[in-house]
Amino acid sequence: MTGSIALLGQPNSGKSTIYNNLTGSRQHVGNWAGKTVEKNEGSFTYNGTKYIVTDLPGSYGLSGNSDEEIITTDFIRSGQSELTVVLVDASQLERSMFMLAEFARMDKPAMLILNMMDVAEGMGKEIDTKALEKKLGIPVLPFNATDTKDYDKLKKLIAEEMKAPHKLKIAAPAEKADVKADSKEKFKWVSEILENVTRTKDAIYKMSKFDRLMTRPVLGKVICIAVVLLAFVVAMLFMMPFSGVGQMIPTLLHDPIEKLLTSWNVHPWIISIFSMMLPNTLSFTLSMAGFVFGVNIVFGFLEETGFIARAAYQFDGLLSKLGLQGKAICPMLMGCGCTIGGACGTRVMDNWGQRMLAMSIVWAVPCASIWSIIPVISGMFFSWWQTLLVCVGILVYVVITMVVVSKFFCKKLVPNDTKSGMIMELPPYHKAHWKHIFKEAAYKAWDIFRRALGTVTLVSVIFYVLSFSSDGNVNNSLIYRVGTFIEPVTKFFGMGWQTFMAFCSGAFAKEAVLGTLNAVFMGNNSLMEATFFSQATSTDAALLGSAMTQMISPAEALAFMFATTFNIPCIMALSTTYKESHSLKWTVRVALFYICNALIVSCVVYHVANLFM
Amino acid sequence: MKLTDSKADMQGKILSVGGEDHFMNRITSIGITEGTRFQTVRNDKKMPVLIYLRETLISLNRADAERIEVEKI
């Protein structure tokens, strides 16, 4: 036996928390037919009956014409779900009951959840749920979305309601043609219902001390930036045990596997796949999942406490110029540390289009790995103040790229009619529920590990085949042949075959760039080892520097630095973007954009620099 | 006066909201309807306006806030 229910609620009503806790890992993400709106469907089993849960897109009302609202209305009207669970925020009862007023017109079976009862009680609010139930004629459940004990009650009630469903017995608010009058009618309906159900003191609102700091025009921004950068450090701490284990994998597995397979007389080509490439892929993906775990914990914390909403308030003006909501500031700052963190931090954005646009802009933010290689390479060719200029130049082009990306993709991802300025609530600060945050972060990290392993392995294999050479000499690899063959073309973009190879390996992992340069310029270790076994290879910057300055011009070095910085971030960031966006088409589209952008900037830098150097 | 002209801590009432249907839908569904009482919480230059209305702290960007007429009570 199966049943089908739908979750309906405004943003910040705790809907996704309830959805996640109800369905756990039995979730499926897709798109609503023909729309760029994410469709979340999951299921849970209670007393032998399976219930399909559809998480309807969040919006403040249902009368607008946004994709979200149309989808929600159509879905409820279609009767595909037998029961609609309407969620309201008990701490902002009057305002969030608006959704029930919208729903009332559809005349379908429903139950009501009063979420965040703990917050409401903390505010000294009293709600007579029995009286409310009597007036409405549908069951009303006082709830704390983060309290795991409440879910049994919820499931039990859902099961009962599926057998004997209730409809609202109170008449729906009268319909008015004029939008203003119509909304007024709905709020009148709400206040009539809430009469004698809840007491609200007409008190003067006083901002909390912290909020007064957070909303100061300059200080607030400084605090936001500091907090997100601190959050990045904390996320790194959470990652450390994972990456520690991850880094041990290649070293630990390499020798035993090699020995074992050699004793079986396996072809060396196969041996290096199993001894070098696969352990390394596992190690990469594990570190990446560890980082995603950390990022989800800190972002979960920042979101639950209400910090993200304050950051949105602070940066909305600036980011709206890029077509983004203010919330995007958090993933963007996170991207200064690591693009993977930035990409999965976009989960705080409200809708898919915004999320995808934020991810494609986060790609332009140079990550910490880039900043660890650019000064090294620049130092080989330029003096310290010139190096500083290179960095400034890169930063300027970061801004240019962001603007271009936004111009390029904004229309498709964030259509004008959905772009209206920020109208949002700043939810009161909540206490963070750690158990819940950890559970969700662990689930997310596991999910990304499981799914990304395949993608990363596939790309690794491709790169592996390209870089393989039987004797370890670069000149025997496929990529060398391809590289030298197309060198006339890459020369036009300012890169010889050596730098072009390093450019390619940078698309795989930024950490591999120095190792690759070492391999192609010094022939010290094989390209493959540089890419897949970077821990075991060391780069002597001084030696490499003298070799490189002899073989390539400063203009080529400069072009290469720009090309590497603005190339696609790395394979892990790419696959995180794919997993977070659920859209191969868009991931590829953005990746192609970045490759072209990198080649163009490299070409321009090279030819301009040639005029002066 | 316009909402953008109100001073922090002012207690007021929404007089009228102007704009096309899409905007109207968004603004009224979050609770900003004519006749509603509110309090301006913060109104700094170049920053969104913060108001407290229907037990909710709401942030509105300046361009939108300009389209809302209010009066002091």
Contacts between the chains, C-beta under 8 A, distances in Angstrom:
chain1	res1	chain2	res2	distance
A	59	B	29	7.8
A	60	B	26	6.8
A	60	B	29	4.0
A	60	B	30	5.2
A	61	B	25	6.3
A	61	B	26	7.9
A	61	B	28	7.8
A	61	B	29	3.2
A	63	B	25	5.7
A	63	B	29	7.2
A	64	B	22	6.5
A	64	B	25	4.0
A	64	B	26	6.6
A	64	B	29	7.2
A	65	B	22	6.7
A	65	B	25	7.8
A	91	B	55	7.2
A	92	B	54	7.0
A	92	B	55	4.9
A	92	B	56	4.8
A	93	B	55	7.3
A	94	B	31	7.6
A	94	B	54	4.9
A	94	B	55	6.3
A	95	B	30	7.1
A	95	B	31	4.3
A	95	B	53	7.9
A	95	B	54	4.1
A	95	B	55	6.5
A	95	B	56	5.1
A	98	B	29	6.0
A	98	B	31	6.9
A	102	B	29	8.0
A	179	B	21	5.2
A	179	B	24	4.4
A	179	B	25	5.8
A	179	B	28	6.7
A	180	B	17	6.6
A	180	B	24	6.1
A	180	B	28	6.3
A	180	B	33	7.1
A	180	B	34	6.7
A	183	B	24	7.8
A	183	B	25	7.8
A	183	B	28	3.4
A	183	B	29	6.5
A	183	B	33	5.4
A	184	B	28	7.7
A	184	B	33	5.1
A	184	B	34	6.8
A	184	B	35	7.7
A	187	B	31	7.2
A	187	B	33	5.7
A	187	B	36	7.9
A	200	B	55	6.8
A	202	B	37	7.8
A	204	B	9	7.9
A	204	B	11	7.4
A	204	B	39	6.6
A	205	B	39	5.2
A	205	B	41	6.2
A	205	B	52	3.9
A	205	B	57	7.4
A	207	B	41	6.2
A	207	B	42	7.6
A	215	B	42	5.4
A	215	B	44	8.0
A	215	B	47	7.8
A	215	B	50	6.5
A	217	B	44	5.0
A	217	B	45	7.5
A	217	B	46	7.2
A	217	B	47	5.4
A	309	B	59	8.0
A	312	B	59	7.8
A	313	B	47	7.7
A	313	B	48	5.8
A	313	B	50	7.4
A	313	B	59	4.8
A	314	B	47	7.9
A	316	B	48	6.1
A	316	B	59	7.7
A	316	B	61	6.2
A	317	B	46	6.5
A	317	B	47	7.1
A	317	B	48	7.2
A	317	B	61	7.0
A	320	B	61	7.4
A	417	B	22	6.0
A	420	B	22	6.6
A	420	B	23	5.8
A	420	B	26	6.2
A	420	B	64	7.4
A	421	B	60	7.6
A	421	B	61	3.7
A	421	B	63	5.6
A	421	B	64	4.9
A	422	B	48	6.2
A	422	B	59	6.3
A	422	B	60	7.2
A	422	B	61	4.8
A	422	B	64	7.9
A	423	B	26	5.5
A	423	B	27	6.1
A	423	B	30	5.7
A	423	B	58	7.1
A	423	B	59	7.6
A	423	B	60	5.6
A	423	B	61	7.6
A	423	B	64	6.3
A	424	B	30	7.9
A	424	B	58	7.2
A	424	B	59	5.6
A	425	B	30	6.9
A	425	B	56	5.0
A	425	B	57	6.3
A	425	B	58	5.3
A	425	B	59	7.4
A	426	B	50	7.3
A	426	B	57	4.4
A	426	B	58	7.4
A	426	B	59	5.8
A	427	B	57	7.9
A	428	B	57	7.5
